[in-house]
Amino acid sequence: MMSLPRKKLGTSSLEVFPLVLGGNVFGWSADETTSFQVLDAYVAAGGNAIDTADSYSFWVPGNQGGESESIIGRWLATRGDRDSLVIATKVSNHPEYRGLSPKNIKAAAEASLRRLGTDHLDLYYTHFDDPSVPVEEIIAALDALVREGKVREIAASNISPERLQASLAFSEREGMARYVALQPHYNLMERGTFEGGAQDLALRHQLGVLPYFALASGFLTGKHRRGIAAGTARAGYVGKYAGTPRGERVLAELTRVAQARGASLATVALAWLAAQPSIVAPIASARTLQQLPDLLAVAELHLTSEEVAALSAASQ
């Protein structure tokens, strides 16, 4: 196994590889055999952090939700090195476990543990905030899981800066488990919802940020240029980027930097994220073995400040 630097996740004791492997494709656009191959190759390259959710992938006809966790659980059972891995999953969006009531959080966590075949979750996210539940009740329920040893650290995704601030303040005041990480929708094409409020909070409270959709559903790989229909499960997601003046500017600058550095567009797009304040590691998924090397390469590609600035300007 290669020895590459790990990055500390916020104020926690967790350390993660510079690329977190997304598990949303497992049981969706990657079957179990391919998923095992991708997971094996990721770990063989030095990777240690795997991100999933209890809801992946209920939207696929015939699926119920939990397919990704179940595949990862069966893969973990073949390895015997559970403690060397950081396994992250999420609660609130499984069809049978909607929302963030304390009762639901407890039941969903138990179901995730069963599917993953493990006695603890390294990182447990609130997947989508549930404004109908006071943050005090959410934090108390997550804190109970930590005290029981079923969860090591807690984190949040898709939460407003106001609710995030209130959650952190309550944890601090009551001495309960606090969020150590934030998983926002953030990439070269999606900047407005994170930069500013949530990013400032992350920096102030030393939250480790792990952005999802780091490649804008594949758009930033260059596969979905104007007039090219890439036949993937996510092709429909990128219509709002493909062929737009801003999308073309970003792809042009990515191409320029990629050619100068002898890297792929995907690697450069991930490296731009990795260079942003508060970012610990981007999350990206591979539905084939062939897609993985470009993702892993972010661990060794460090953009210059000029390259970062040029990409930022193109994506404004």
PEJO-V64847 format. One record per pair of residues at least 12 apart in sequence whose ideal C-beta (glycine too) atoms are under 6 Angstrom apart, sorted by the first residue. I is the first residue (numbers start at 1). J is the second residue. Records with the same first field share a line. If there is no record, write none. Layout:
I = J + J
//
This chain:
1 = 46
2 = 45 + 46
4 = 46 + 299
7 = 280
9 = 181 + 208 + 280
10 = 180 + 181 + 206 + 207 + 208
11 = 180 + 206
12 = 153 + 180
14 = 86 + 153
16 = 49 + 86 + 281
17 = 47 + 48 + 49
18 = 281 + 298 + 299
19 = 281 + 295 + 296 + 298
20 = 49 + 51 + 210 + 281 + 283
21 = 42 + 47 + 50
22 = 51 + 283 + 284 + 285
23 = 50 + 51 + 52 + 68 + 72
24 = 56 + 285
25 = 285 + 287
26 = 68 + 71
27 = 57 + 67 + 68 + 71
28 = 57 + 60
29 = 233 + 287
30 = 287
32 = 71
35 = 71
36 = 75
37 = 289
38 = 286
39 = 75
41 = 289 + 292
45 = 296
48 = 85 + 86
49 = 86
50 = 87
51 = 88 + 283
52 = 68 + 69 + 72 + 89
53 = 89 + 90 + 127
54 = 66 + 94 + 108 + 112
55 = 93 + 94
56 = 68
58 = 95
65 = 94 + 95
66 = 115
69 = 112 + 115 + 116
70 = 115
73 = 115 + 116 + 117
76 = 117
77 = 117
86 = 122
87 = 122
88 = 123
89 = 112 + 121
90 = 125 + 127
91 = 105 + 108
92 = 126 + 127 + 128
93 = 127 + 128
99 = 130
100 = 126 + 130 + 133 + 138
101 = 133
102 = 137 + 141
105 = 141
109 = 145
120 = 150
121 = 151
122 = 152
123 = 153 + 155
124 = 151 + 154
125 = 155 + 157
126 = 156
127 = 157
128 = 158
129 = 159 + 163
135 = 163 + 166 + 167 + 170
136 = 170
139 = 167 + 170 + 171 + 176
142 = 154 + 177
143 = 176 + 177
146 = 177
153 = 180
154 = 177 + 179
155 = 179 + 181
156 = 179 + 182
157 = 183
161 = 197 + 198 + 201
164 = 201
168 = 205
181 = 207 + 208 + 210
182 = 202 + 207 + 209
183 = 210 + 212
184 = 198 + 211
185 = 213
186 = 211
187 = 213 + 214 + 216
188 = 220 + 250 + 269 + 315
189 = 216 + 241
199 = 278
202 = 278
203 = 277 + 278
208 = 280
209 = 278 + 279
210 = 280 + 281 + 283
211 = 273 + 282
212 = 283
214 = 270 + 273 + 282 + 283 + 284
215 = 266 + 269 + 284
217 = 234 + 237 + 238
218 = 234
219 = 238 + 241
220 = 269
221 = 265 + 266
222 = 251 + 265
224 = 238 + 242
226 = 243
249 = 314
250 = 314 + 315
253 = 310 + 311 + 314
254 = 268
257 = 307
263 = 301
264 = 294
266 = 294
267 = 294 + 297 + 298 + 301
270 = 282 + 298
271 = 298 + 301 + 303
272 = 311
274 = 298
275 = 303 + 308
//
